[in-house]
Amino acid sequence: MRYDLNILWVEDTSTYYEEAKEILEGYAEDSGISVKFHYIQDVNDFYKKMSNNEDGFKLFDIYFIDYSLSWGVVGSELISMLRTKKINADILFYSSDNEKSIRETIEKDVGSFEGVYVANKNNFDDKSYMLISKNAKCLTSLSNIRGYLMDQTSENDFTVKSYIMEKFEDLTSKQKEEITEILIGYMENKKDKFSTQIDDTLENLKKDGIKSINKVLGLSSELFPIELKYEIFAKMIEFDVDLTFSEITIGQYLSEIVKARNTLAHKKLDVCKMQKNILYYDTMKQLRARKCPDSCAQHVDSFKISIDEWKALRKKIHIFGMEIDDVQKKLIERL
């Protein structure tokens, strides 16, 4: 499973955690943000969880920590430990009736509580929304947009390839013939361009069909490009009664999301003067020729992606990714 934000939540009252978590998940979903909550009830589990976090890869983007925990532990002890280990993440420190005590604790040692936000349970939702939005905003920087597209589409490519490899042998002979015909049709259209390589592959396909799906998946990207893999995946999904893509079709994914990946991943990117559009260039000649006007309304060329277009695209990436994750989950369950 892939997530935009990972939140570690230390709270010893599980009923409060479940109720608040449900509200926050709804907010994140509406905003097109994928959030994973990691719940810890026992502070000893918290210390174990943090043991590798100082020198290892960053696991959590935000921490929610209750003030009053079990066994007489107060949340400030956990926060001090996080800062001692130089954990660089936002922390929401909250309490139902001890907000004053929290603020007094912070005032006594401001340095140890830098980047800590305070809430009571009445305004917890508002503060947590703010932190989720604040961290999600980082996803709109140019480097993160590029990385986000590559990460999400690479995860999808992995699952699609894995599904084809693992489920192909489960198909009936007639279904395998349909997949073979897709490959033959594609290669015959490309025959003039790659005649020798395609002739050999076509001859084998027409004679024997697909004897080894692994070998087929290992063909060069010219003979078996990513679009063709998704076309075969889409056909195999038609044969699988347990899987459907109801909201974002595979055709939409290829024409919108993969197109955006190809547009932004390998080009020079810039932000327009008014910070409303991502601009992209293939060459220095284009960079010199495409001058950014003073007003975004004057952007008449199509070599841009607006902030609204990006937000809409992120929601589609999120929805499609959830459906692809269902495919991955079913593959894992086969183990």
C-alpha positions as CSV (number, residue, x, y, z in Angstrom):
1,M,0.0,0.0,0.0
2,R,1.2,3.5,-0.8
3,Y,0.5,6.6,1.3
4,D,1.1,10.3,1.0
5,L,1.4,10.8,4.8
6,N,2.2,8.5,7.7
7,I,0.9,9.5,11.1
8,L,2.0,7.9,14.4
9,W,-0.8,8.3,17.0
10,V,-0.1,7.7,20.7
11,E,-3.4,7.5,22.6
12,D,-4.4,5.1,25.3
13,T,-8.2,5.4,24.8
14,S,-8.9,3.3,21.7
15,T,-12.5,4.5,21.4
16,Y,-11.4,8.1,21.0
17,Y,-8.7,7.1,18.5
18,E,-11.2,5.2,16.3
19,E,-13.8,8.0,16.3
20,A,-11.3,10.7,15.6
21,K,-9.5,8.6,13.0
22,E,-12.7,8.0,11.0
23,I,-13.3,11.8,10.8
24,L,-9.7,12.5,9.7
25,E,-9.8,9.7,7.1
26,G,-12.9,11.3,5.6
27,Y,-11.3,14.7,5.4
28,A,-8.1,13.2,3.8
29,E,-10.2,11.2,1.3
30,D,-12.2,14.4,0.3
31,S,-8.9,16.2,-0.2
32,G,-7.4,13.4,-2.4
33,I,-4.8,12.6,0.3
34,S,-3.9,9.1,1.3
35,V,-3.1,8.9,5.0
36,K,-1.9,5.9,7.0
37,F,-2.4,6.0,10.8
38,H,-0.1,3.9,13.0
39,Y,-1.8,3.5,16.4
40,I,0.1,2.9,19.6
41,Q,-1.6,2.4,22.9
42,D,1.3,1.2,25.0
43,V,4.1,3.8,25.5
44,N,6.6,0.9,25.7
45,D,5.7,0.1,22.1
46,F,6.3,3.7,21.2
47,Y,9.9,3.5,22.5
48,K,10.5,0.3,20.6
49,K,9.1,1.9,17.4
50,M,11.4,4.8,17.8
51,S,14.6,2.8,18.4
52,N,15.6,2.7,14.8
53,N,14.2,6.0,13.8
54,E,17.1,8.3,14.6
55,D,19.6,6.8,12.1
56,G,17.2,5.0,9.8
57,F,14.8,6.2,7.1
58,K,12.0,8.5,8.1
59,L,8.8,6.6,8.8
60,F,6.4,9.2,10.0
61,D,5.4,12.7,8.8
62,I,3.3,13.7,11.8
63,Y,2.9,12.6,15.4
64,F,-0.3,12.9,17.4
65,I,0.5,12.5,21.1
66,D,-2.0,12.6,24.0
67,Y,-0.9,14.4,27.2
68,S,-2.2,11.9,29.8
69,L,-1.0,8.3,29.0
70,S,-1.2,5.1,31.1
71,W,1.2,4.3,34.0
72,G,1.6,7.9,34.9
73,V,3.5,8.8,31.7
74,V,2.8,12.2,30.2
75,G,3.2,13.0,26.5
76,S,5.9,15.6,27.0
77,E,8.3,12.8,27.9
78,L,7.7,11.2,24.5
79,I,8.1,14.5,22.7
80,S,11.4,15.2,24.6
81,M,12.7,11.8,23.4
82,L,11.7,12.6,19.8
83,R,13.6,15.9,19.8
84,T,16.6,14.3,21.6
85,K,16.7,11.8,18.7
86,K,16.4,14.7,16.3
87,I,13.1,13.5,14.8
88,N,12.1,16.2,12.3
89,A,8.4,16.1,12.1
90,D,5.3,18.1,13.2
91,I,3.8,17.0,16.5
92,L,0.3,17.7,17.7
93,F,0.2,17.6,21.5
94,Y,-3.3,17.4,22.8
95,S,-5.4,16.9,26.0
96,S,-9.0,16.9,27.0
97,D,-8.5,19.1,30.0
98,N,-4.8,19.8,30.4
99,E,-4.1,22.3,27.7
100,K,-2.9,24.8,30.2
101,S,-0.4,22.3,31.6
102,I,0.8,21.5,28.1
103,R,1.5,25.2,27.4
104,E,3.3,25.6,30.7
105,T,5.5,22.6,29.9
106,I,6.4,24.0,26.5
107,E,7.1,27.5,27.9
108,K,9.6,26.0,30.3
109,D,11.6,24.3,27.6
110,V,10.8,26.0,24.3
111,G,13.8,24.5,22.5
112,S,12.7,21.0,23.1
113,F,9.2,21.6,21.8
114,E,10.0,23.5,18.6
115,G,7.5,22.4,15.9
116,V,4.9,21.2,18.5
117,Y,1.3,22.3,18.1
118,V,-1.1,22.3,21.0
119,A,-4.8,21.3,21.0
120,N,-7.6,20.3,23.3
121,K,-10.1,17.7,22.2
122,N,-12.6,20.4,21.2
123,N,-10.3,21.8,18.6
124,F,-8.4,18.7,17.8
125,D,-10.1,18.2,14.4
126,D,-9.2,21.7,13.2
127,K,-5.6,21.4,14.3
128,S,-5.1,18.0,12.8
129,Y,-6.7,19.1,9.5
130,M,-4.3,22.0,9.5
131,L,-1.3,19.7,10.0
132,I,-2.4,17.2,7.3
133,S,-3.0,20.1,4.9
134,K,0.3,21.7,5.8
135,N,2.3,18.5,5.1
136,A,0.2,17.7,2.0
137,K,1.1,21.1,0.6
138,C,4.7,19.9,0.4
139,L,3.5,17.5,-2.3
140,T,3.0,20.4,-4.6
141,S,6.7,21.4,-4.8
142,L,8.2,20.6,-8.2
143,S,10.5,17.9,-6.9
144,N,7.8,16.2,-5.0
145,I,5.4,16.4,-7.9
146,R,7.9,14.7,-10.1
147,G,8.7,12.1,-7.5
148,Y,5.1,11.5,-6.6
149,L,4.2,10.8,-10.2
150,M,7.1,8.4,-10.6
151,D,6.4,6.7,-7.3
152,Q,2.7,6.2,-7.9
153,T,3.0,5.0,-11.5
154,S,6.0,2.7,-10.7
155,E,3.9,1.1,-8.0
156,N,1.0,0.6,-10.5
157,D,3.4,-0.8,-13.1
158,F,4.8,-3.3,-10.6
159,T,1.3,-4.6,-9.7
160,V,0.1,-4.8,-13.3
161,K,3.2,-6.8,-14.4
162,S,2.8,-9.0,-11.3
163,Y,-0.9,-9.7,-12.0
164,I,-0.2,-10.6,-15.6
165,M,2.7,-13.0,-14.6
166,E,0.8,-14.7,-11.8
167,K,-2.7,-14.9,-13.3
168,F,-2.0,-15.7,-16.9
169,E,-1.7,-19.5,-16.3
170,D,-5.2,-19.4,-14.7
171,L,-6.8,-18.3,-17.9
172,T,-8.7,-20.7,-20.2
173,S,-7.2,-21.6,-23.6
174,K,-9.7,-19.3,-25.3
175,Q,-8.7,-16.4,-23.0
176,K,-5.0,-17.0,-23.7
177,E,-5.8,-16.9,-27.4
178,E,-7.4,-13.4,-26.9
179,I,-4.3,-12.1,-25.2
180,T,-2.2,-13.6,-27.9
181,E,-4.3,-11.8,-30.6
182,I,-3.7,-8.5,-28.8
183,L,0.0,-9.0,-29.0
184,I,-0.1,-10.1,-32.7
185,G,-2.3,-7.1,-33.6
186,Y,0.1,-4.7,-32.0
187,M,3.2,-6.2,-33.5
188,E,1.7,-6.4,-37.0
189,N,1.0,-2.6,-36.8
190,K,4.7,-2.1,-35.8
191,K,6.1,-4.6,-38.3
192,D,7.6,-2.0,-40.7
193,K,9.6,-0.4,-38.0
194,F,11.1,-3.4,-36.3
195,S,10.7,-6.0,-39.1
196,T,13.4,-8.6,-38.3
197,Q,12.7,-8.7,-34.5
198,I,9.0,-8.7,-35.0
199,D,9.0,-11.4,-37.7
200,D,10.6,-13.9,-35.4
201,T,8.4,-13.0,-32.5
202,L,5.2,-13.1,-34.6
203,E,6.1,-16.4,-36.1
204,N,6.5,-17.9,-32.6
205,L,3.3,-16.4,-31.4
206,K,1.2,-17.5,-34.4
207,K,2.7,-21.0,-34.2
208,D,2.7,-21.7,-30.4
209,G,0.8,-18.8,-28.8
210,I,2.2,-17.5,-25.5
211,K,4.2,-20.4,-24.1
212,S,5.9,-18.3,-21.4
213,I,4.3,-15.1,-20.2
214,N,7.6,-14.2,-18.4
215,K,9.4,-14.3,-21.7
216,V,6.8,-12.1,-23.3
217,L,7.0,-9.6,-20.5
218,G,10.8,-9.6,-21.0
219,L,10.5,-8.3,-24.6
220,S,12.0,-4.9,-25.4
221,S,9.9,-1.8,-24.6
222,E,9.5,-1.3,-28.4
223,L,7.7,-4.6,-28.8
224,F,5.9,-4.6,-25.5
225,P,5.5,-1.0,-24.2
226,I,3.8,-0.1,-20.9
227,E,0.6,0.8,-22.8
228,L,0.4,-2.7,-24.2
229,K,0.9,-4.2,-20.7
230,Y,-2.1,-2.2,-19.4
231,E,-4.2,-3.2,-22.4
232,I,-3.5,-6.9,-21.6
233,F,-4.1,-6.2,-17.9
234,A,-7.5,-4.6,-18.8
235,K,-8.4,-7.6,-20.9
236,M,-7.5,-10.0,-18.1
237,I,-9.5,-8.0,-15.6
238,E,-12.5,-8.6,-17.8
239,F,-12.0,-12.3,-17.1
240,D,-11.7,-11.8,-13.4
241,V,-15.0,-11.6,-11.7
242,D,-13.5,-10.4,-8.4
243,L,-12.0,-7.2,-9.8
244,T,-13.4,-4.1,-11.4
245,F,-12.2,-0.6,-12.1
246,S,-15.3,1.4,-11.5
247,E,-14.2,5.0,-11.1
248,I,-11.1,5.6,-13.1
249,T,-10.8,3.3,-16.1
250,I,-7.5,2.0,-17.4
251,G,-8.0,4.1,-20.5
252,Q,-8.3,7.3,-18.4
253,Y,-5.2,6.3,-16.4
254,L,-3.1,5.9,-19.5
255,S,-4.4,9.1,-21.2
256,E,-4.3,11.3,-18.2
257,I,-2.1,10.1,-15.4
258,V,0.6,8.3,-17.4
259,K,0.6,11.2,-19.9
260,A,1.2,13.6,-17.0
261,R,4.0,11.4,-15.8
262,N,5.7,11.4,-19.2
263,T,5.1,15.2,-19.5
264,L,6.6,16.1,-16.1
265,A,9.0,13.4,-15.2
266,H,11.7,14.0,-17.9
267,K,11.4,17.7,-18.7
268,K,12.7,20.9,-17.2
269,L,10.0,22.3,-14.8
270,D,9.3,25.8,-13.6
271,V,6.5,27.6,-11.8
272,C,4.9,30.6,-13.5
273,K,5.2,34.1,-12.0
274,M,1.8,34.0,-10.3
275,Q,2.5,30.4,-9.0
276,K,-0.7,29.1,-10.7
277,N,0.9,26.9,-13.3
278,I,3.7,24.3,-13.7
279,L,5.6,25.1,-17.0
280,Y,7.6,22.5,-18.8
281,Y,10.3,22.5,-21.5
282,D,12.1,19.9,-23.6
283,T,14.8,22.2,-24.9
284,M,16.7,25.4,-24.2
285,K,15.1,26.8,-27.4
286,Q,11.6,26.3,-25.8
287,L,12.7,27.8,-22.6
288,R,13.8,31.0,-24.3
289,A,10.7,31.1,-26.6
290,R,8.0,30.5,-24.0
291,K,8.0,33.7,-21.9
292,C,5.8,33.7,-18.8
293,P,3.3,36.6,-19.1
294,D,2.5,38.9,-16.2
295,S,-1.0,37.4,-15.7
296,C,-1.9,33.7,-15.6
297,A,-5.0,34.6,-17.7
298,Q,-2.6,35.4,-20.5
299,H,-1.1,31.9,-20.6
300,V,-2.3,30.9,-24.0
301,D,0.0,28.0,-24.8
302,S,-0.8,24.4,-23.7
303,F,2.6,23.7,-22.2
304,K,1.5,24.0,-18.6
305,I,-0.5,22.3,-15.8
306,S,-2.5,24.5,-13.5
307,I,-2.8,24.0,-9.8
308,D,-6.4,23.1,-10.1
309,E,-5.6,20.6,-12.8
310,W,-2.9,19.1,-10.6
311,K,-5.3,18.8,-7.6
312,A,-7.9,17.0,-9.8
313,L,-5.2,14.7,-11.2
314,R,-4.0,13.8,-7.7
315,K,-7.5,12.7,-6.8
316,K,-7.6,10.5,-9.8
317,I,-4.2,9.1,-9.0
318,H,-5.4,8.4,-5.5
319,I,-8.6,6.6,-6.6
320,F,-6.9,4.5,-9.3
321,G,-4.1,3.7,-6.8
322,M,-6.6,2.3,-4.3
323,E,-8.1,0.0,-6.9
324,I,-4.6,-1.2,-8.0
325,D,-3.8,-1.8,-4.3
326,D,-6.8,-4.1,-4.2
327,V,-5.3,-6.1,-7.0
328,Q,-2.0,-6.2,-5.1
329,K,-3.7,-7.3,-1.9
330,K,-5.4,-10.2,-3.7
331,L,-2.1,-11.3,-5.2
332,I,-0.5,-11.2,-1.8
333,E,-3.4,-13.3,-0.4
334,R,-2.5,-16.0,-2.9
335,L,0.8,-16.7,-1.1
